[in-house]
C-alpha cells in the first residue's frame, strides 16, 4: 500500500492540471477530468448498489466517517 500511495503522489504531482482532458468529447482540462472521473465512479457504484438491492442478493452497507 505504501508503494501505491507513493506512486499516487508522484503521478498527481506530475499532472499538468491545465492541459486538455485528452478526450475530444470532454471539453475541459485535466483537473476537471479528475472530478468528472470521481463523479462517474460514484454514479456507477450507486447503480450497482441499487441493482444488488433490487435482487436481494447483496446488502451494501453505508460507510461513514469517524
SVG drawing of the C-alpha trace seen along z (x, -y; Angstrom):
<svg xmlns="http://www.w3.org/2000/svg" viewBox="-36 -25 43 38">
<polyline fill="none" stroke="black" stroke-width="0.4" points="0.0,0.0 2.9,-2.4 4.2,-1.9 0.8,-2.7 0.4,-5.8 3.9,-7.0 3.1,-6.5 -0.2,-8.4 1.8,-11.4 4.3,-11.2 1.7,-10.9 -0.6,-13.6 2.3,-15.9 3.4,-15.4 0.0,-16.0 -0.5,-19.3 -3.9,-20.3 -4.3,-23.0 -3.8,-20.6 -6.7,-19.5 -8.5,-16.3 -7.2,-14.2 -10.7,-13.2 -12.2,-15.3 -15.7,-14.7 -14.8,-16.0 -14.2,-19.8 -12.4,-20.5 -8.9,-20.3 -7.1,-17.5 -8.1,-18.9 -11.8,-19.0 -11.4,-15.5 -10.3,-14.2 -13.6,-15.5 -15.5,-14.1 -14.0,-10.7 -14.7,-10.6 -18.4,-11.5 -18.6,-8.9 -17.3,-6.2 -19.8,-7.3 -22.7,-7.1 -21.8,-3.5 -21.2,-2.5 -24.7,-3.7 -26.2,-1.9 -24.6,1.4 -25.8,1.0 -29.3,0.3 -29.2,3.4 -27.9,5.6 -30.5,4.4 -33.3,4.9 -32.4,8.5 -31.9,9.0 -28.6,10.7 -26.3,8.4 -26.8,5.8 -24.4,2.9 -23.8,1.1 -23.2,-2.6 -19.6,-3.6 -19.4,-6.8 -16.5,-8.8 -15.3,-8.5"/>
</svg>
